[in-house]
Amino acid sequence: MTIKAFTAAALLALTLPVAVQAQGLVRGAQEGAADGSAAAGPIGAIVGGAVGAATGTVNGILGIDTRPRFRSYVVRERHPSYAYDGDVRVGSVLPSSGVTYYDVPAEYGAGSHRYTIVNERPVLVDPQSRRIVEVID
């Protein structure tokens, strides 16, 4: 791999937007680097990390494979839904009172995020900012 290709891969990994769902990005980068390393050594790890970071961002915090299982878990828990007047979307900030947040079991890999039900839709929330970081459809 040439220096230019290495530099391009490194820049891609470093210039992804900071506002993306960081946990999905990190997990994607880690998995991509491991897969790339196994397939093509250190250079494969660099390229795989950059590609995995982008893929992890697209798949969100829970990942595309975990999302249906987590949704089933939430449905089984039967928590009440909070009626919200705003848009239920990533980036929306929930009110400081009236919303009940629940722990996400470790098996789903959501880190420190919590979940709640808003307008009958499960969402992952950053507990410090109350910002919705993922809508589980």
C-alpha positions as CSV (number, residue, x, y, z in Angstrom):
1,M,0.0,0.0,0.0
2,T,1.4,3.4,-0.9
3,I,1.9,6.3,1.5
4,K,-0.9,8.2,-0.4
5,A,-3.4,5.3,0.1
6,F,-2.4,5.0,3.8
7,T,-2.8,8.7,4.3
8,A,-6.2,8.7,2.5
9,A,-7.4,5.8,4.7
10,A,-6.2,7.6,7.9
11,L,-7.8,10.9,6.9
12,L,-11.1,9.1,6.2
13,A,-11.1,7.6,9.6
14,L,-10.2,10.9,11.3
15,T,-12.6,13.2,9.4
16,L,-15.9,11.4,9.9
17,P,-18.3,13.8,11.5
18,V,-18.1,14.0,15.2
19,A,-21.8,14.4,15.6
20,V,-22.5,10.8,14.5
21,Q,-23.5,8.1,16.9
22,A,-20.1,7.6,18.3
23,Q,-20.6,4.2,19.9
24,G,-21.6,2.6,16.6
25,L,-18.6,4.2,14.9
26,V,-16.1,2.9,17.5
27,R,-17.6,-0.6,17.5
28,G,-17.6,-0.6,13.7
29,A,-14.0,0.6,13.6
30,Q,-12.9,-2.1,16.0
31,E,-14.7,-4.9,14.2
32,G,-13.5,-3.7,10.8
33,A,-9.9,-3.4,12.0
34,A,-10.0,-7.0,13.4
35,D,-11.5,-8.4,10.2
36,G,-9.1,-6.5,8.0
37,S,-6.1,-7.5,10.1
38,A,-7.1,-11.2,9.9
39,A,-7.5,-11.0,6.1
40,A,-4.6,-8.7,5.1
41,G,-2.4,-7.9,8.1
42,P,-1.6,-4.4,9.4
43,I,-2.6,-2.7,6.2
44,G,-5.9,-4.5,6.1
45,A,-6.5,-3.4,9.7
46,I,-6.1,0.3,8.7
47,V,-8.5,0.0,5.7
48,G,-10.9,-2.3,7.6
49,G,-11.0,0.2,10.5
50,A,-12.0,3.1,8.3
51,V,-14.6,1.1,6.4
52,G,-15.9,-0.4,9.7
53,A,-16.2,3.0,11.3
54,A,-18.4,4.2,8.4
55,T,-20.5,1.0,8.5
56,G,-20.9,1.2,12.3
57,T,-22.1,4.8,12.0
58,V,-24.8,3.8,9.5
59,N,-25.9,0.8,11.6
60,G,-26.3,2.9,14.7
61,I,-25.5,2.1,18.3
62,L,-27.2,-1.3,18.5
63,G,-26.1,-2.5,15.1
64,I,-28.4,-3.9,12.5
65,D,-28.4,-7.4,13.8
66,T,-29.2,-6.5,17.4
67,R,-32.0,-4.0,16.8
68,P,-34.8,-6.5,16.2
69,R,-33.9,-8.5,19.3
70,F,-33.8,-5.3,21.4
71,R,-37.1,-4.2,20.0
72,S,-38.6,-7.6,21.1
73,Y,-37.1,-7.1,24.5
74,V,-38.7,-3.7,24.9
75,V,-42.1,-5.0,23.8
76,R,-41.9,-7.8,26.4
77,E,-41.1,-5.3,29.1
78,R,-44.4,-3.4,28.5
79,H,-43.3,0.0,29.8
80,P,-45.7,2.9,29.3
81,S,-45.2,5.3,26.4
82,Y,-44.5,9.0,27.0
83,A,-46.7,11.3,24.9
84,Y,-44.3,13.8,23.2
85,D,-45.4,16.8,21.1
86,G,-42.2,17.0,19.1
87,D,-40.6,14.9,16.4
88,V,-39.4,11.5,17.6
89,R,-36.0,11.5,15.7
90,V,-32.3,11.4,16.4
91,G,-31.3,14.7,17.9
92,S,-34.5,15.5,19.7
93,V,-34.1,16.4,23.3
94,L,-36.7,15.0,25.7
95,P,-38.1,17.1,28.6
96,S,-36.4,17.0,31.9
97,S,-39.5,15.7,33.7
98,G,-42.2,13.2,33.0
99,V,-40.0,10.7,31.0
100,T,-39.0,7.5,32.6
101,Y,-35.6,6.0,31.4
102,Y,-34.7,2.3,31.7
103,D,-31.3,0.5,31.7
104,V,-30.3,-1.3,28.5
105,P,-29.1,-4.8,29.3
106,A,-25.4,-5.2,28.7
107,E,-26.0,-8.0,26.1
108,Y,-27.2,-5.3,23.7
109,G,-24.0,-3.3,23.8
110,A,-25.5,0.2,24.2
111,G,-22.9,1.4,26.7
112,S,-24.2,4.0,29.0
113,H,-27.3,4.8,26.9
114,R,-30.7,4.3,28.4
115,Y,-34.0,3.7,26.6
116,T,-37.6,4.9,26.9
117,I,-40.8,4.6,24.9
118,V,-41.9,7.8,23.1
119,N,-45.1,7.9,21.2
120,E,-45.1,4.1,21.1
121,R,-41.6,4.0,19.7
122,P,-38.6,2.7,21.6
123,V,-35.6,5.1,21.6
124,L,-32.1,5.1,22.9
125,V,-31.2,8.3,24.8
126,D,-28.0,9.9,26.1
127,P,-28.8,10.1,29.8
128,Q,-26.9,13.3,30.4
129,S,-28.4,15.4,27.6
130,R,-31.7,13.5,27.3
131,R,-31.0,13.6,23.5
132,I,-32.4,10.8,21.4
133,V,-29.5,9.0,19.8
134,E,-31.3,6.1,18.1
135,V,-34.9,5.4,17.2
136,I,-35.6,1.6,17.2
137,D,-38.1,0.8,14.4
